[in-house]
């Protein structure tokens, strides 16, 4: 039912790419590209060849091996700026461990100042954590409309709109280019609007980690670009495990306010009581901010990663089209699933303005929960265990996006605090409290996803049609077996001593277990396994 939707966007057919480059995906359906995308085989081969053919020394030296590392590192810096269409005359790129480290680097520059921080509710916890260094206060913007209203009013600090005096040194507005929860894409014109406002002390930080995995980050217009952009390269290439902070040079002085220094970021350090002093490097911005020895082996791998990615996919625009088409098809079929009594099976958490046919508003991610035929929630932990038994890899839980979870699951701050007090923790298997799910199920597609992935997941999802959540423990049922010839044999084995269990981990709900006759269990297994 999906083959007619197939379309080629790449220089090499996707079937050939999968067959030659992603043998690790054989026998599994990988749907967690928002976490990381798998790496191609030729990338690892090329990197091994690079490492076995060159002697890379510590770049903080003048030996031939060290100079090779320095040259390779700087060439990678310029290539990655070009990849994001950022002119090195106006931008610098600082290598860090990951996107969170990039965000923390911005925080370090503002920590000792009188700083105000505004952040969007639909943010990863790495952005939310910025509020803890905001000595002048912080504000959570709960909607795009709130941000628009604030920008239209001049993006002022608290008190300025009422005519009061504000002594705040700096302000930072942080938000994601794409929600890591449901993939909705937020407006990219906010940094430009912020810069045009009357407040010259307010800077913008864009978390592009989720966005760059399947879209072209375009920083070609430095006038409208964010001041700081955080990202992770493994989201794009699968390898290396490395991140970057792209800095608009006009805003770079903000980062130099940090107190800490280390490694090669200083030209002189004097120790002594009352005479302690140091001089930060005054050259390129990255020289003063890349503490210690940079990950020069991993940075060298970026050359291999970019070469292979370009050869396989051509461009990020191609990746965006490919992943967008697949996700639109999956969304269409998921949203149409109903039980025989007419009730909708999947509750999909989509942004109000997001459209799966419009890649400017929606990325290749779907966040959802599943209801059984009686309207009860099927626990996300049960769902993931069952998916795992069927070689389907996805993500469940709060996905480090507390604002998105609270908004879409209709949980007030008081409810969330009460849930915590009653034992809810990240990943502890409590799936439902007070009749509400405690998290979501997330599937995300990427550059090497194909229609087979979509079809296999839909086949798996369709086995929940007309299911009652508390008949059997899903972890004991291998649904959608890829060997249908063993159906009856599996049924005989599984129905000998299969337990019954409630649909929630809470004691009050789990106590409502009910007996199920053995012939009823066999019928369920037959419908699920032999479908």
Buried (B, 14 or more C-beta within 10 A) or exposed (E): EBEEEBEEBBEBEBEEBBEEBBEEBEEBBBBBBBBBBBBBBBBBEBBEEBBEEEEBBBBBEEEEBBEBBBEBBBBBBEBBBEBBBBBEEBBBBBBBBBBBBBBBBBBBBBBBBBBBBBBBBBBBBBBBBBBEBBBBBBBBBBEBEBBBEBBEEBBBBBBBEEEEEBEBBBBBBBBBBBBBBBBBBBBBEBBBBBBEBEBEBBBBBBBBBBBBBBBBBBBEEBEBBBBBBBBBBBBBBBBBBBBBBBBBBBBBEBBEBBEEBEEBBBEEEEEEEEEEEEEBBEEBBBBBBBBEEBBBBBBBBBBBBBBBBEBBBBBBBBBBBBBBBBBBBBBEBBBEBBBEEEEBBBBBBBBEEBBBEEBEBBBBBBBBBBBBBEEBBBBBBBBBBBBEBBBBBBBBBBBBBBBBBBBBBEBEEEBBEBBEEEEBEEEEBBBBBEEEBBBBBBBBBBBBBBBBBBBBBBBBBBBBBEBBBBBBBBBBBBBBBEEEEBBBEBBEEBBEEBEEBBBBBBEEBEEEEEEBEEEEBBEBBBBBBBB
